[in-house]
Amino acid sequence: MSRFPRFLFRRVLQVVPTVVMIVVLNFLILHAAPGDVIDVLAGEAGASNPEFVRDLRVRFGLDQPLLVQLGRYLLNTLSFDLGFSIRNNVAVADLILARLPATLLLMGISITIAVAVGIVLGVTASRFVNRPLDGAIAIFALICYATPTFWIGLMMIVAFAVKLPWLPTGGMLTIGAEHTTWSLILDIGRHAILPAAALSLFYVAIYTRLMRASMLEVFGQDYIRTAEAKGLNERRVAYRHVLRNALLPIVTIAGVQIGSILGGSVLVETVFAWPGLGRLAYEAVFQRDFNLLLGILLLSSVLVIVVNIIVDLLYALLDPRIELK
């Protein structure tokens, strides 16, 4: 068996018990919280009749013991059945798949902006270390890191959608507009600018500081001093020799932070009314729609695991000394 299939096989063996454990923990934690979707439905219907509530619980199987419900949910999950959203009256899988593209688009744009801007600022700061430009970049990174994401989003709406009506305040598409293919792409792009910027600024700060520190560390390595002693141009040394090795910590942190980006999307999608999984999870919490919330948490966990496998592959690609095991 070659290295890549063996690596993939071993990772899949690790993923299966991890996902099962995640499903069990999520199920037990959510069901430990007071209230459920039946309480919400009964409250909205204005019905306090115990018989009506009991009938609803029997109808949706919520009258069974917790371990019985857990076992049934695990069996359904193994057959890729995420259950039924009682509150939305639709299958959980269909609801998630309808919202997933919007979240993946927002995450993709945000992580691309964060990594690209962070690398550029970090490399620039490392080349002008302890100079005014380095200090200005450090201040910018500190402000981005210390400012809450939801507050940045609100201020962006005030500045660029209210005071300067350049961009839409929220949503993903202009309601009622008729689009061709290109006008549709442009419309989605305009709506994505503010939420993607708000979500990425916090991570721009992290990648900037990390890239600066990584560049300075690699600059101090013996092989870099040897390259400089041979008379190689400083710019060539920085971009051909230092940058590639300095990217390794960025790849690691980017993979690890996919989960936190998903968490941050809950706030950003709520502020900007972006129709993605984050906003759907926010609605599911208030509606006590546990089946839907469990499906979103499961998909998020699988996404994080897959991204970390891709990160390991990128590591081996960037540094030939690293072997897939």
Stockholm file with secondary structure:
# STOCKHOLM 1.0

chainA/1-325         MSRFPRFLFRRVLQVVPTVVMIVVLNFLILHAAPGDVIDVLAGEAGASNPEFVRDLRVRFGLDQPLLVQLGRYLLNTLSFDLGFSIRNNVAVADLILARLPATLLLMGISITIAVAVGIVLGVTASRFVNRPLDGAIAIFALICYATPTFWIGLMMIVAFAVKLPWLPTGGMLTIGAEHTTWSLILDIGRHAILPAAALSLFYVAIYTRLMRASMLEVFGQDYIRTAEAKGLNERRVAYRHVLRNALLPIVTIAGVQIGSILGGSVLVETVFAWPGLGRLAYEAVFQRDFNLLLGILLLSSVLVIVVNIIVDLLYALLDPRIELK
#=GR chainA/1-325 SS CCHHHHHHHHHHHHHHHHHHHHHHHHHHHHHHSSCCHHHHHHHHHTCCCHHHHHHHHHHTTTTSCHHHHHHHHHHHHHTTCCCEETTTTEEHHHHHHHHHHHHHHHHHHHHHHHHHHHHHHHHHHHHTTTSHHHHHHHHHHHHHHHSCHHHHHHHHHIIIIIISTTSCSSCSSCTTCCCCHHHHHHHHHHHHHHHHHHHHHHHHHHHHHHHHHHHHHHHTSHHHHHHHHTTCCHHHIIIIIIHHHHHHHHHHHHHHTHHHHHHHHHHHHHHTTCCSHHHHHHHHHHTTCHHHHHHHHHHHHHHHHHHHHHHHHHHHHHCTTCCCC
#=GC SS_cons         CCHHHHHHHHHHHHHHHHHHHHHHHHHHHHHHSSCCHHHHHHHHHTCCCHHHHHHHHHHTTTTSCHHHHHHHHHHHHHTTCCCEETTTTEEHHHHHHHHHHHHHHHHHHHHHHHHHHHHHHHHHHHHTTTSHHHHHHHHHHHHHHHSCHHHHHHHHHIIIIIISTTSCSSCSSCTTCCCCHHHHHHHHHHHHHHHHHHHHHHHHHHHHHHHHHHHHHHHTSHHHHHHHHTTCCHHHIIIIIIHHHHHHHHHHHHHHTHHHHHHHHHHHHHHTTCCSHHHHHHHHHHTTCHHHHHHHHHHHHHHHHHHHHHHHHHHHHHCTTCCCC
//
